[in-house]
Amino acid sequence: MKIGIASDHRGVSKKQELIDFLKDYEIIDYGTNSSESVDYPVYAFKVGEAVRDNDIDLGILLCGTGIGMSIACNKVKKVRCAKVDNVEEARVTRIDNNSNVIAVSSKKDIEELKQIIKTFIEQPFTNEERHQRRIDLISNYEH
């Protein structure tokens, strides 16, 4: 499985810890790699476009809250980015929404982030008709 990861300047150190944690996967780092202030949409778009273009299977985004990255990434067609705060939300967003990108707060404890990310990656989509129907409604709405 190929996983893309990106952060803004506030998530750089935890992004590197997550890359080390995810050593069993093929990880592509889309930046940033500096603690100097950057514009987070640039990095959210990189991961979103990689998902859209099937260059990666899943994406992980980190910023101060996860909100900005999620908003930006969801502007990319074919992306379903969920801003997630806990393991249960990570599980449900895969089961119900088949989300392909997760956005998290870099303020969270690294051990909690690892559990959230692990759950997101390992939880399969249910393929239940009602969930797929809803995803299709969203996809068909994209312009």
C-alpha positions in Angstrom: 0.0 0.0 0.0 1.3 3.5 -0.9 0.5 6.2 1.6 1.2 9.9 1.0 1.9 12.2 4.0 2.2 16.0 4.3 2.2 18.6 7.0 2.5 22.3 7.4 5.3 23.8 9.5 3.5 22.9 12.8 3.4 19.2 11.9 6.9 18.5 10.7 8.3 16.7 13.7 5.2 14.5 14.2 5.1 13.8 10.5 8.6 12.3 10.7 7.6 10.2 13.7 4.6 8.9 11.8 6.8 8.1 8.8 9.1 6.1 11.0 6.0 4.3 12.6 4.6 3.4 9.2 7.8 1.7 8.0 5.9 -1.4 6.8 4.2 0.7 4.1 5.5 2.6 1.1 5.4 6.2 2.3 5.7 9.3 0.0 6.5 12.5 1.8 5.0 15.5 0.1 6.5 18.0 2.5 7.0 20.4 4.2 10.3 19.5 5.8 10.9 22.8 7.6 9.6 24.5 10.6 9.4 27.8 8.7 5.9 29.0 8.1 4.3 27.6 4.9 0.8 27.8 3.3 -0.8 24.5 4.2 -3.1 24.3 1.1 0.0 23.7 -1.1 0.7 20.5 0.7 -3.0 19.4 1.0 -3.4 19.8 -2.7 -0.2 17.7 -3.4 -1.7 14.8 -1.4 -5.2 15.2 -2.8 -3.9 15.2 -6.4 -1.8 12.1 -5.7 -5.0 10.3 -4.5 -6.9 11.6 -7.5 -4.2 10.4 -9.9 -4.0 7.0 -8.2 -0.3 7.7 -7.3 -1.1 6.8 -3.7 -3.8 4.7 -2.0 -4.4 6.8 1.1 -3.3 10.2 2.4 -2.4 11.6 5.8 -2.3 15.4 6.5 -1.2 17.2 9.7 -1.6 20.8 10.6 -2.3 22.7 13.8 -5.9 21.6 13.9 -6.4 19.4 10.8 -9.3 21.7 9.7 -7.5 23.8 7.1 -5.8 20.8 5.5 -9.1 19.0 5.3 -10.9 21.9 3.7 -8.2 22.4 1.1 -7.8 18.7 0.3 -11.5 18.2 -0.2 -11.4 20.7 -3.1 -9.6 18.1 -5.1 -12.0 15.8 -7.1 -12.2 12.2 -6.0 -10.9 13.1 -2.5 -12.9 12.3 0.6 -10.8 13.8 3.4 -12.0 13.4 6.9 -10.8 15.7 9.8 -10.5 13.1 12.5 -10.0 13.5 16.3 -10.1 10.0 17.6 -9.8 6.3 16.8 -13.6 5.8 16.6 -13.9 8.6 14.0 -11.0 7.1 12.0 -12.8 3.7 12.0 -16.2 5.1 11.0 -14.9 7.3 8.2 -13.4 4.3 6.5 -16.4 2.0 7.2 -19.1 4.5 6.1 -17.4 7.0 3.9 -14.5 5.1 2.4 -12.4 8.2 3.1 -9.1 8.2 1.3 -7.4 11.0 3.2 -7.3 11.8 6.9 -6.5 15.2 8.4 -5.4 15.3 12.1 -4.2 17.9 14.5 -0.5 18.0 15.1 -1.2 19.1 18.7 -2.3 15.5 19.6 0.0 13.2 21.5 2.1 11.1 19.1 0.9 7.8 20.6 -2.7 8.8 20.0 -1.9 9.9 16.5 -0.3 6.5 15.8 -3.5 4.7 16.9 -5.7 7.0 14.8 -3.6 6.5 11.7 -3.2 2.8 12.2 -7.0 2.4 12.5 -7.6 4.6 9.4 -5.1 2.5 7.3 -6.3 -0.9 8.5 -10.1 -0.4 8.6 -11.6 -1.6 5.3 -14.7 0.0 3.7 -17.8 -2.2 4.2 -19.0 -2.0 0.6 -22.6 -1.8 1.9 -25.0 -0.6 -0.7 -26.3 2.3 1.4 -22.8 3.6 2.0 -21.7 3.3 -1.6 -24.9 5.0 -2.7 -24.1 8.0 -0.5 -20.5 8.1 -1.7 -21.8 8.1 -5.3 -24.2 10.9 -4.6 -21.2 13.0 -3.4 -19.0 12.0 -6.3 -21.7 12.8 -8.8 -22.2 16.2 -7.3 -18.6 17.2 -8.0 -18.3 19.6 -10.9 
